[in-house]
Amino acid sequence: MEKTLFGLLVWIWISVAVIIFIVLLFVTAPYGRHSKRTWGVTIPDRLGWFLMEIPGPVIYLMLVITGGGPKTVTIWVITGLYLAHYLNRAIIYPLRIRTKGKEMPLLVALMAVFFNFVNAGFLGYFAGTLQTHYTESWMTDPRFIAGLLIFLAGMAINMSSDEKLIHLRKKRNGNDYVIPHGGLFEKISCPNFFGEILEWSGYAILCWSLPALSFFIWTFCNLVPRALSHHRWYRSHFTDYPAERKAIIPYIL
């Protein structure tokens, strides 16, 4: 009964992601280069990033530790991968970004907080209590190995792309935008988003669970519309923007 109810809640959550995807195709999320004062009170970018992302690792870890399921090595590896991404996002990345006086709407930060509460809640509760297949032998399963390789590749693309964007601002005046070059930026406008989608697709495969699949779907539904908005922005602001570049998937989209 518990697993049935849990599965139903996750499917409802996935349905919300699909609705959000449709909305974001027509309404650009108001932060970063698209930030708008019309969305109410704003807070500093760095504080916003911390507030948005820190609930994820805290809730996930708490639910794994307090959960009634077995604490296998596999559980800790899966948990560690999630924590590695989110501790970078919540602490390391905000400290490294070069933004002066840049702010984001508090409402946007609070929506992200809500997402991370729910998402980490599903993932952590499943890993800490409901799962039954995360034995040591799961780490030799082809799904775990393939998913781990995809996850690590996506993380490398995400972090290296962020690094290029940070250094671009370092060379300029912090808030100026220029055309990024190098690596996957030669193929797509948002390789950082592409890397993150790749990360969580790999995570869904290595976890082989409904909550992890839900996370991948949410990531796709959130980042693809944002990438399309970024791509349109680049093309409208730079007359020399490379025409052959796609938005988020090389050669495709």
C-alpha positions as CSV (number, residue, x, y, z in Angstrom):
1,M,0.0,0.0,0.0
2,E,2.8,2.4,0.9
3,K,4.7,1.8,-2.3
4,T,1.4,2.2,-4.4
5,L,0.6,5.5,-2.8
6,F,4.2,6.7,-3.2
7,G,4.2,5.7,-6.9
8,L,0.9,7.6,-7.4
9,L,2.4,10.7,-5.8
10,V,5.5,10.6,-8.0
11,W,3.4,10.2,-11.2
12,I,1.3,13.2,-10.1
13,W,4.6,15.1,-9.6
14,I,5.7,14.1,-13.2
15,S,2.4,15.4,-14.5
16,V,3.1,18.7,-13.0
17,A,6.5,18.8,-14.7
18,V,4.8,18.3,-18.1
19,I,2.5,21.2,-17.4
20,I,5.4,23.4,-16.3
21,F,7.3,22.5,-19.5
22,I,4.4,23.7,-21.6
23,V,4.1,26.9,-19.6
24,L,7.9,27.6,-19.8
25,L,7.7,27.4,-23.6
26,F,5.6,30.6,-23.5
27,V,6.8,32.3,-20.3
28,T,10.5,32.8,-19.7
29,A,11.7,32.2,-16.1
30,P,12.8,35.7,-14.8
31,Y,16.3,35.2,-13.5
32,G,19.8,35.6,-14.9
33,R,19.8,37.6,-18.1
34,H,15.9,37.4,-18.1
35,S,15.5,38.8,-14.6
36,K,12.6,41.2,-14.2
37,R,11.6,43.5,-11.3
38,T,8.0,42.9,-12.0
39,W,8.2,39.6,-10.1
40,G,8.5,41.4,-6.8
41,V,11.2,41.4,-4.1
42,T,14.6,40.4,-5.3
43,I,17.6,38.9,-3.4
44,P,21.3,38.7,-4.3
45,D,22.2,36.0,-6.8
46,R,24.6,34.2,-4.5
47,L,22.2,34.1,-1.6
48,G,19.5,32.9,-4.0
49,W,21.6,30.0,-5.3
50,F,22.3,28.9,-1.8
51,L,18.7,29.1,-0.6
52,M,17.5,27.3,-3.7
53,E,19.9,24.4,-3.7
54,I,20.8,23.6,-0.1
55,P,17.5,22.0,0.9
56,G,18.2,19.2,-1.6
57,P,21.3,17.6,0.0
58,V,20.1,18.2,3.5
59,I,16.7,16.5,3.0
60,Y,18.1,13.6,0.9
61,L,20.8,12.8,3.4
62,M,18.5,13.1,6.4
63,L,16.0,10.7,4.8
64,V,18.7,8.2,3.9
65,I,20.1,8.3,7.5
66,T,16.8,8.1,9.3
67,G,15.2,5.6,6.8
68,G,14.4,2.1,7.8
69,G,16.1,0.4,4.8
70,P,19.5,-1.2,4.7
71,K,22.5,1.2,4.5
72,T,24.6,-0.6,1.9
73,V,27.7,0.7,0.1
74,T,25.5,1.1,-3.0
75,I,23.1,3.4,-1.1
76,W,26.0,5.7,0.0
77,V,27.5,5.8,-3.6
78,I,24.1,6.8,-5.0
79,T,23.6,9.4,-2.2
80,G,27.2,10.7,-2.7
81,L,26.6,11.4,-6.4
82,Y,23.5,13.4,-5.6
83,L,25.3,15.3,-2.8
84,A,28.4,16.0,-5.0
85,H,26.2,17.8,-7.5
86,Y,24.2,19.8,-5.0
87,L,27.0,20.8,-2.7
88,N,28.7,22.2,-5.7
89,R,25.5,24.1,-6.7
90,A,24.7,25.3,-3.3
91,I,28.1,26.4,-2.0
92,I,31.0,26.2,-4.4
93,Y,29.3,27.6,-7.5
94,P,27.8,30.7,-5.8
95,L,31.2,31.6,-4.3
96,R,32.8,31.4,-7.7
97,I,30.4,33.3,-9.9
98,R,31.4,36.8,-10.9
99,T,28.3,38.9,-10.5
100,K,28.2,42.4,-9.1
101,G,24.9,43.7,-7.9
102,K,22.9,41.0,-9.7
103,E,19.7,39.8,-8.1
104,M,16.9,37.2,-8.7
105,P,13.3,37.4,-7.7
106,L,12.7,35.9,-4.2
107,L,9.6,34.1,-5.6
108,V,11.7,32.2,-8.1
109,A,14.1,31.1,-5.3
110,L,11.2,30.0,-3.2
111,M,9.7,27.9,-6.1
112,A,13.1,26.2,-6.4
113,V,13.2,25.6,-2.7
114,F,9.7,23.9,-3.0
115,F,10.9,21.8,-5.9
116,N,14.0,20.6,-4.0
117,F,12.0,19.8,-0.9
118,V,9.7,17.5,-2.9
119,N,12.3,16.1,-5.3
120,A,14.8,15.3,-2.6
121,G,12.0,14.0,-0.4
122,F,11.0,11.4,-3.1
123,L,14.6,10.4,-3.8
124,G,15.7,10.3,-0.2
125,Y,12.6,8.4,1.0
126,F,12.9,5.8,-1.7
127,A,16.7,5.3,-1.2
128,G,16.4,5.3,2.6
129,T,13.3,3.3,3.1
130,L,11.5,1.8,0.1
131,Q,14.2,0.4,-2.2
132,T,15.1,-3.3,-2.2
133,H,17.6,-3.7,-5.0
134,Y,20.5,-1.5,-3.9
135,T,22.6,-4.4,-2.8
136,E,26.4,-4.4,-3.3
137,S,25.8,-6.5,-6.4
138,W,23.8,-3.6,-8.0
139,M,27.1,-1.8,-8.6
140,T,28.1,-4.5,-11.1
141,D,24.8,-4.3,-13.0
142,P,25.1,-3.0,-16.5
143,R,22.5,-0.3,-15.8
144,F,24.4,1.0,-12.8
145,I,27.7,1.1,-14.7
146,A,26.2,2.7,-17.9
147,G,24.3,5.2,-15.8
148,L,27.4,6.1,-13.7
149,L,29.4,6.8,-16.9
150,I,26.7,9.0,-18.3
151,F,26.3,10.8,-15.0
152,L,30.0,11.5,-14.8
153,A,30.2,12.6,-18.4
154,G,27.3,15.0,-17.8
155,M,28.8,16.4,-14.6
156,A,32.1,17.0,-16.5
157,I,30.3,18.8,-19.3
158,N,28.2,20.8,-16.8
159,M,31.1,21.9,-14.7
160,S,33.5,22.7,-17.5
161,S,30.9,24.8,-19.3
162,D,30.2,26.7,-16.1
163,E,33.9,27.2,-15.8
164,K,34.1,28.8,-19.2
165,L,31.1,31.1,-18.4
166,I,32.7,32.2,-15.1
167,H,36.0,33.0,-16.8
168,L,34.2,35.0,-19.5
169,R,32.8,37.3,-16.8
170,K,36.2,37.4,-15.1
171,K,37.6,38.9,-18.3
172,R,34.9,41.5,-18.6
173,N,33.0,43.6,-16.0
174,G,31.1,40.9,-14.2
175,N,27.7,41.4,-15.7
176,D,28.5,41.9,-19.4
177,Y,27.6,39.2,-21.8
178,V,29.7,38.0,-24.6
179,I,29.5,35.1,-27.0
180,P,31.0,31.9,-25.4
181,H,33.4,29.8,-27.4
182,G,35.3,26.6,-26.9
183,G,34.2,23.0,-26.2
184,L,30.5,22.3,-26.7
185,F,29.8,26.0,-26.9
186,E,30.8,25.6,-30.6
187,K,27.8,23.3,-31.1
188,I,25.1,24.6,-28.6
189,S,24.3,27.7,-26.7
190,C,23.8,26.0,-23.3
191,P,26.2,23.0,-22.8
192,N,25.9,23.6,-19.1
193,F,22.2,22.7,-19.3
194,F,22.9,19.8,-21.7
195,G,25.4,18.4,-19.2
196,E,22.9,18.6,-16.4
197,I,20.3,16.8,-18.4
198,L,22.9,14.2,-19.2
199,E,23.8,13.9,-15.5
200,W,20.3,13.2,-14.3
201,S,19.5,10.8,-17.2
202,G,22.5,8.8,-16.1
203,Y,21.3,9.0,-12.5
204,A,17.9,7.7,-13.5
205,I,19.5,4.8,-15.2
206,L,21.9,3.9,-12.4
207,C,19.2,4.2,-9.7
208,W,16.6,2.5,-11.9
209,S,13.7,4.0,-9.9
210,L,10.6,6.1,-10.5
211,P,11.8,9.0,-8.3
212,A,15.0,9.2,-10.3
213,L,13.1,9.1,-13.6
214,S,10.9,11.8,-12.3
215,F,14.0,14.0,-11.5
216,F,15.3,13.5,-15.0
217,I,11.9,14.5,-16.5
218,W,11.8,17.6,-14.3
219,T,15.3,18.5,-15.3
220,F,14.4,18.1,-19.0
221,C,11.2,20.1,-18.7
222,N,12.9,22.9,-16.8
223,L,16.1,23.3,-18.8
224,V,15.0,22.8,-22.4
225,P,12.7,25.8,-22.4
226,R,15.4,27.9,-20.6
227,A,17.9,26.9,-23.2
228,L,15.6,27.9,-26.0
229,S,15.1,31.3,-24.3
230,H,18.8,31.7,-23.9
231,H,19.4,30.8,-27.5
232,R,16.8,33.3,-28.7
233,W,18.4,36.0,-26.4
234,Y,21.9,35.3,-27.9
235,R,20.6,35.6,-31.4
236,S,18.7,38.8,-30.8
237,H,21.6,40.5,-29.0
238,F,24.5,39.4,-31.2
239,T,24.3,39.9,-34.9
240,D,27.4,37.8,-35.4
241,Y,26.1,34.9,-33.3
242,P,27.0,31.6,-35.0
243,A,24.1,30.5,-37.1
244,E,25.0,26.8,-37.0
245,R,24.7,26.6,-33.2
246,K,21.7,24.8,-31.7
247,A,20.2,25.6,-28.3
248,I,20.8,22.5,-26.2
249,I,21.3,19.3,-28.1
250,P,24.1,19.2,-30.7
251,Y,22.8,19.1,-34.3
252,I,19.2,18.5,-33.2
253,L,17.6,21.2,-31.0
